[in-house]
Amino acid sequence: MLSVNQLDVAYGASQALYGVSMSAQPGKVTCVLGRNGVGKTTLMKSLSGHLEPRAGDIQWQGKSLKGMAPYDRAKQGIAYVPQGRDIFAQLTVEENLQTAFSALPKSQRFIDPEVYSLFPVLQKMLKRRGGDLSGGQQQQLAIARALLLRPKVLILDEPTEGIQPSIIKDIGNVIKLLRDRGDMAIVLVEQYLDFAAELADEFVILERGRVVASGEGAELKSSEEARRLLAI
Ligand SMILES: Nc1ncnc2c1ncn2[C@@H]1O[C@H](COP(=O)(O)OP(=O)(O)OP(=O)(O)O)[C@@H](O)[C@H]1O
């Protein structure tokens, strides 16, 4: 289990998270929801090791991740797909996938064909440059690259942002499939309540850096409070 306990995170003098606690379990999708600027990305960057909290702790399988760099967290199986995707525009799709290899032992440095069965479009585009892909295809590439790490925790920061509906549906199906395998904890940041409600087993809602609601995914669809907190 990934557990976040009383996390405070600040950018210099400006505090972005206040006493945030949450957990994510294998075989479940945990959705982190909230409007723009409430601290969702700050929380994800703290999980991935790109930001070090001012107070509180993050534990994976009972061990603190304090001070552990993103690269070492990736080696521990914590994979992060950032908002904006971070695809290398000048590298081909294949080369983008291969950038995952540096965090893998030599025996695992190959592109698992499963990635192509999850995202068939990538196989067709292996020699195309990352920058020539559509936003949706780049998102699929970023998720595929993270999956090559054989993650135990998969962190997806707004994978649906700016993406056409058919690809959103495909990404939703992949998330369900990965969840149903039972060995991966998925943390999904979302702005769209309907997409989140369809996938969430658990949820937390942030407002101004604090957790203001949490519960079982099944409650999300009918939750008036969720609608109020997420309405623009
Ligand atoms: N690099 C930074 N330096 C200073 N303040 C920052 C920085 N990044 C984010 N913030 C501030 O921290 C707060 C939380 O931002 P964050 O990006 O985590 O929110 P978010 O919920 O992910 O928003 P969005 O949905 O727009 O991505 C905001 O007030 C934001 O202005």
The ligand as a Gaussian input file, in Angstrom:
#p B3LYP/6-31G(d) Opt

LIG

0 1
 N        6.493000      25.911000      -9.213000
 C        5.625000      26.577000      -8.438000
 N        6.010000      27.649000      -7.719000
 C        5.144000      28.315000      -6.922000
 N        3.847000      27.965000      -6.752000
 C        3.413000      26.908000      -7.446000
 C        4.266000      26.155000      -8.320000
 N        3.537000      25.144000      -8.861000
 C        2.292000      25.272000      -8.361000
 N        2.216000      26.321000      -7.509000
 C        1.025000      26.752000      -6.754000
 O        0.617000      25.686000      -5.918000
 C       -0.804000      25.577000      -5.899000
 C       -1.224000      24.174000      -6.353000
 O       -0.867000      24.001000      -7.729000
 P       -0.999000      22.593000      -8.452000
 O       -0.380000      22.734000      -9.802000
 O       -0.512000      21.517000      -7.571000
 O       -2.581000      22.475000      -8.606000
 P       -3.458000      21.509000      -9.489000
 O       -4.622000      21.134000      -8.645000
 O       -2.619000      20.414000     -10.017000
 O       -3.936000      22.428000     -10.680000
 P       -4.192000      22.081000     -12.231000
 O       -5.460000      21.332000     -12.269000
 O       -4.282000      23.433000     -12.848000
 O       -3.011000      21.312000     -12.694000
 C       -1.333000      26.680000      -6.797000
 O       -1.685000      27.779000      -5.987000
 C       -0.153000      27.017000      -7.664000
 O       -0.193000      28.370000      -8.065000

